[in-house]
């Protein structure tokens, strides 16, 4: 099975073998919200899994929609949101099929364990997707898995490669090694904040 199919991911959620699932919002994203204090707006969380990061942003006043194509992920995220009384919404979708329905609908896109899960050859498509989802001056808030191990998923990437993918369309406000990773990911994450460039500058 291909990582581009929901059937690849669904068994992980059904069996509970989720190596990427922290059981909570990613600490670096918590820290980013505290430090950068982005103005609340409408946010899309791509490949949201069980929805912890989406719930975090909703709790901070963002209007959040989480997207994942694994049915069990969306069911779990929806249940968590209901139990917490959260405003976060979750939709079962293939992220690469969100356009045109969600074109220019978001002030933020939140990235965590989605970019590393897609096939590397789809990364330019991911960048175009994020660009198209965002409103003018919209931002990508991303926690990237920058390990150097062969194979995947998760597929590794360097900080230099991340900049190469995004710099044509985005101003790289920050992209730094993360110092607040969980022990299993120490030295393997970068946290970034990218702002969509005006059309006339692209």
C-alpha positions in Angstrom: 0.0 0.0 0.0 1.1 3.6 -0.7 1.4 6.3 2.0 -0.9 8.3 -0.4 -3.8 6.1 0.5 -5.9 6.2 3.7 -5.8 2.4 3.8 -2.0 2.6 4.6 -2.7 4.7 7.7 -6.0 3.4 9.0 -4.6 0.2 10.6 -2.2 2.2 12.7 -5.2 4.0 14.3 -7.3 0.9 14.6 -4.5 -1.1 16.3 -3.1 1.8 18.4 0.4 1.5 17.0 1.0 5.2 16.5 4.7 6.0 16.9 4.0 9.7 15.9 1.1 10.1 18.3 2.2 12.0 21.4 -1.1 11.8 23.2 -0.9 15.6 23.5 -0.2 18.7 21.5 3.4 18.9 20.4 5.4 20.9 23.0 7.2 23.0 20.4 3.9 24.2 19.1 2.8 25.1 22.6 6.0 27.1 23.0 5.6 28.7 19.6 2.1 30.0 20.5 3.5 31.3 23.8 6.5 33.0 22.3 5.3 34.3 18.9 1.8 35.0 20.0 0.2 34.9 16.5 -3.0 36.7 16.2 -5.9 34.2 16.3 -7.5 33.5 13.0 -8.8 30.6 10.9 -6.3 27.7 10.9 -6.1 24.4 9.0 -4.3 21.5 10.5 -3.1 19.1 7.8 -2.9 15.4 8.6 -4.3 16.2 12.0 -4.4 12.7 13.3 -6.2 12.5 16.6 -6.4 16.3 16.8 -4.3 17.3 19.7 -2.6 20.2 17.9 -6.0 21.4 16.5 -7.4 21.4 20.0 -4.4 23.4 21.2 -5.0 26.1 18.7 -8.8 26.1 19.2 -8.2 26.6 23.0 -6.1 29.7 22.1 -9.0 31.3 20.2 -8.3 30.1 16.7 -11.1 28.8 14.4 -9.7 25.4 13.5 -10.4 22.8 11.0 -8.4 19.6 11.1 -8.1 17.4 8.0 -7.1 13.7 7.8 -8.0 10.9 5.4 -7.9 8.1 8.0 -11.5 7.6 9.2 -10.4 6.4 12.7 -8.2 9.5 13.1 -11.2 11.8 12.4 -13.5 9.8 14.7 -11.0 10.0 17.5 -10.3 13.7 17.0 -14.1 14.5 16.9 -14.6 12.5 20.1 -11.8 14.4 21.9 -13.2 17.7 20.7 -16.7 16.9 21.9 -15.4 15.7 25.3 -13.4 18.9 25.7 -16.1 21.2 24.6 -13.8 22.4 21.9 -14.8 24.4 18.8 -12.3 22.5 16.6 -13.9 20.8 13.6 -12.6 17.7 11.8 -13.1 16.6 8.3 -12.1 13.3 6.6 -10.4 14.5 3.5 -7.3 13.8 1.3 -5.4 17.1 1.8 -4.5 17.1 -1.9 -8.2 17.4 -2.8 -9.0 20.4 -0.6 -8.7 22.8 -3.5 -10.9 24.5 -4.8 -13.3 24.2 -1.8 -10.9 25.7 0.7 -8.9 28.0 -1.5 -7.8 31.2 0.3 -9.9 30.2 3.4 -7.2 30.2 6.1 -5.0 32.7 8.0 -2.7 29.8 9.2 -1.8 26.3 8.2 -0.4 24.2 11.0 2.2 21.5 10.1 3.2 18.6 12.3 3.9 15.0 11.0 2.2 15.6 7.7 5.1 16.9 5.6 7.2 13.9 6.7 4.5 11.4 6.0 3.9 12.2 2.3 6.1 10.8 -0.4 9.1 13.1 -1.0 8.1 13.6 -4.6 4.8 15.2 -3.4 6.5 17.9 -1.5 6.2 20.6 -4.2 2.5 19.7 -4.3 2.3 20.2 -0.6 3.9 23.7 -0.9 1.4 24.7 -3.6 -1.4 23.4 -1.4 -0.4 25.4 1.6 0.1 28.5 -0.6 -3.4 28.1 -2.1 -5.1 27.4 1.2 -3.8 30.6 2.7 -5.2 34.1 2.5 -2.8 37.0 1.7 -0.1 37.3 4.3 -1.2 34.0 5.7 1.4 31.9 7.7 2.6 28.3 7.9 3.4 27.3 11.5 5.4 24.1 11.1 7.2 21.6 13.2 9.3 19.6 10.8 10.9 16.2 11.4 14.4 16.7 10.2 16.0 13.3 10.8 18.6 11.9 8.4 17.6 8.2 8.5 17.0 6.4 5.2 13.5 5.3 4.2 10.2 6.3 5.7 7.7 7.3 6.6 8.6 9.4 8.4 10.7 10.7 5.5 13.6 12.9 6.5 14.5 16.3 5.3 17.1 18.9 6.0 16.5 22.5 7.1 18.2 23.6 3.9 15.8 21.5 1.8 12.8 22.9 3.6 14.0 26.4 2.7 14.5 25.4 -0.9 10.9 24.1 -1.1 9.2 27.1 0.5 11.3 30.2 -0.1 9.9 31.0 -3.6 6.4 31.5 -2.1 7.1 32.3 1.5 9.2 34.6 3.6 11.1 32.5 6.1 10.5 34.4 9.3 12.2 31.6 11.3 13.4 28.1 11.0 15.5 26.9 13.9 16.5 23.6 15.6 13.9 22.8 18.2 15.1 22.7 21.8 11.9 21.4 23.3 11.4 18.1 21.6 10.3 14.9 23.3 13.3 12.7 24.1 12.8 10.4 21.2 13.0 13.3 18.7 15.8 15.3 20.3 18.0 16.9 17.6 15.6 15.8 14.9 13.1 18.7 14.7 13.0 22.2 13.4 10.3 24.7 14.2 9.4 27.3 11.6 7.2 30.3 10.9 6.7 31.2 7.2 4.6 34.1 5.8 3.1 34.0 2.3 4.7 36.5 0.0 2.5 39.0 -1.8 1.6 37.8 -5.3 3.6 40.6 -7.0 6.8 39.4 -5.3 6.5 35.7 -6.3 
